[in-house]
């Protein structure tokens, strides 16, 4: 029996032309395994509306997010806890989640990988009442994302430029961190990161030991230091060496509460937002079915 795929395409994400999706699906998707349809989103949260209208359709095998981490978040938020599966064709700017599960930034290669995917069940997270599947951050990293999201220009160099310009205004985050109900850390931090997966966009490995299905968050605290120290160690952010830096704290934990003083920013799967005073994080274990390449395992 053929499996039906519903592609949710965000034409506004990333830098590439998403309207070539139709041509490449016709050319590369295995028609002996799948039937498909394509839906293009027209505004923020449109993906969620599309899925809500279709969730009761038992003929749908999977919803495929074609876009960046924000698109993945929208699609995943609606199918967590159901028997539907999430697929990803990474076509955003950073593509942290899509590449972490083994999919390719090259659209044609990614469709070919999709032809031979398997289902893996992963954990997801809640920050207050909001869902994330990959990473949530509070502090300077979120400030960068927030300052970038309204710009029509995207890509690695745009994020780098914003990081450099915002570093002039850098102020540490004053925070208290409670782990499983007990106060564990208090002080000033550049960022407080709660990771379900290991990697931000552009292969930036913020939590190298994080696993999508280990039933635990990876808490990463980046202590307040002179700004030059963060830039000096940039190579370690890409090769997994960040965990060995003396100003970085790593800990695996299930429940986290963060209290923050003053104005702050946070992000969920790369979507930057203005912050609040209290953040509570809960893990939803084995809650999302994801299509991953057969060569990948968690």
N, C-alpha and C positions, 0 to 999 in steps of 0.2 A: 504494500500500500504506500502510495506517495505521501510524503510529509509536507505540510503546507507551512511556508515561511512568510511572515509579515515583516517587510523591511521598513523601518522608520528612519527616514533620511532627513538630517538637519542641513539644509543647503547653506546655512550661514556660519557653520563652524569651520575652524581651520582656514586654510589658504587655498585648497584645491577645488576644482569644479565638481560638485556633487552630481550634476546632471548627466555625467558619463556613467553613473551607476547602472542605469537602465540598459545601456549597450553592453556593459561588461557582464551583467547578470545573464543576459540572453546568450552571451558568448561562452561564459565560463561555468555557470552553475550547472550541476549535474541534474539533467531533466529526468533521468531514470530513478532519481531519489526524491526530488523535490518539485513541488509547484510553488508559486510565489506571487506576491503582490507588492507594490511599492507605494508608500505614503510619504509625502513631503510635508515637513512641519512648516508652519507659517508664522508662528509667534511663540514666545516662551510658554512652556508647559503644554503646548499643543500635543506633544507626544503622549502625555498622560491621558489627555482627552480621547485620543485615538484608541489607546489600549483599553480604557474603561468601556468603550463601546463594543469591544471585541472579546473581552475576557471570557465570556460565556460560550464562545465558539469552540467546541471540543475538537474541531478539525485542525485547529492551529497547533502546530508543533512548537514553534518558537517565534519570538519577536526579536528582530535583528536591529540593533542600534548602529546606524551609519553616521558617525560624527565623532565628537570628542568625549571627554569624561563627563561633561554636563549632560550630553544626550544619553550616555549610558546610565547616569543617575536617574534621569527622568523615566526611562524605560524600566529599569530595575525596580524603582520605587513602587510601581504598579503591579509587578508580578511576584514580588517576594511572598513566600508562603503559599504559592499556588503550584499547580503541576506544570505550568508553562516554563519554558526555558528562555534564557537570555543569550543571544549571540551578539558579537561585536565585529564590525568592520571599522578599524580605527582610522578616522579621517578628520580628526580635530587638529589642534595645535600641538598639545603635549602627548596625548594618547597614553597616559600612565597605566590605566587599567587594561586597555586592549592589548598593549604590547606585553604587559605582565602575564597575561593568560596565554601568550604564545602566538597571537595574531600579528600579521604584518601590516606596516604602514602602507605598503604597496597594495592598492585596491585589488588588482587582478590576483596577486598571490594570496591575499586574504580570502577571496572568494574560493580559490582552489583549496585552501586549508579548511574552509567551512564545509566543503564537500565531504570531508572525512573526519568530522568532529565527533567527539564523544561527550556525554553529559557528566559533569562533575558538580557536586553540591558544595557550596561555599557558605561561610559565615557572612553576615552583614552587620552594620553598626547603626545605632541611633545616637544622635546628638540632640539632647532634649527631645523634641518630637520629629526631628528631621532625619531622613535616611542617608547613609553613605555606604558605598560598597568598597571603596579603596582607602582613602585617607582624609582625615579632618585635621586642620591645623588652626591654631590661635596664635596671633602675633605677627611678626614681620613677614613671614611667608604669605599669610592671608592678606596683609596690607598690599603686597605686590600684586596679588591676583585681583584684588578689588580695584586697584588703580589702573589695571590693564584692561578690565573687562569692557569698559565703555568705549575703548579705542577700536576703530575699524581695522587697524593693522594688527596682525597676529604673527606668531612665530617666535623662534628661540631668541633672535636678536632684539625683538621688541621687549620680551621679558627681561633680557639682560640689561637693556637700556633703562627700563623702569626700576630694576633693582639698584642700579648705580645711582640714579637720581634720587630715589627714595632713601638710600642709605645716608644721605646728608641729613635727613629728618629722623633718623632712627632713634627710637626711645625704647628701652626695655619694658617688658611686661611684668608687672608685679602680680604674682599669682601664688595661690595655695592649692596643692594637689592632694586629693584624698584617694587612696587606693583601697577598694573593698571596704569603704566606710571609715578608714583611719587616715588622719593627716600624716602624710609621708614626706612631702617636700614643700618648702616655702622659700620664696626668693624672687630674684629678677631673672627673666629669661628672654632670649630673642624670640623663641618660639616654643610652644607646647604642641606636640604632634601626637595624635592618636591614630595609629595605623592598623588597618586590617590587611592591606597589601604592603609591599615593600617599596614601591617606586612611584614617585611623582612623574610628571611628563618629562620627555627628553632624557629618559633613562637615569634620572636623578634618584639615587637609592637612599632615601631618607631613613628607611628602617630595614636594613638588609636581612635581618633574621625573621621578618614577619611572614606568616603563612596564612593564606586565605581560609584554611580549614582546620586550624589547630585549636579553635575554641578560646582564643585569647587575643586581646589587643596587644600591640607593641607600643608602649609609651616611650616617646623620645623627647627629652628635655634638652634644649640647647641653651646653655647658660649665657648670661650677659657677659660679653667680652668686648674689647676694642674691635671696631668693625673690620680692621685690616686682617684680623685672625680668621674671620669667616672666608674672606676672599683668598687668603694664602693657602687654605686647605681645600680649595675647590676640586682638585683631582680626586680627593677621597670621597667626595659626594657621588662620584660616578663609578668608582670601583669597589664600593662597599666598605671603604675604610672609615667612614664617618663614625661607626660604632666604637672605634678605638681612640677617638679624640678625647683629651682629658676634660673638655668642657661640654661633653655630651653624656647624658644619663640615659640608659636603656633599661627597660623593665617590662616583663610580660605580666598582664593582669586582665581580669575580666570586667570589673566595674570601676569607673573613674569619675570623679567629680572635680571640677576646676572652678575656683573662685578667682575673679579678676578685678583689679582696681583700675578705675579710669577708663577712658575711651580705648576701644580695641577693635580688631577685625578678626573674623574667622572665615574659613572656607570649608565647603563640603565637596569633595571630588573636584576641586579646582574652581568652584563657583564662589567668588568672594562676596562677603556680606559684612555689614556693620554689626559689631558684636554686642554681647549682653554681659551681665555680671556673673552669672552662674551657668556652667555647662555640665550636664550630666550625660555620661556615656554608658550605653548598655549594649552588650553583644547579643545578636540574634543568631544562635548557632544553626548551622546547616539549613539555611533558610532560602537559598537562591540556587536554582539549577542554571548552570552556565555551560555553553558549548565551547569546548577547548580542543585544540588539535590532539590527535591520538598520540603524538610524540611528547605531549606535556602531561605532567602530573603534579598534584598538590600534596 
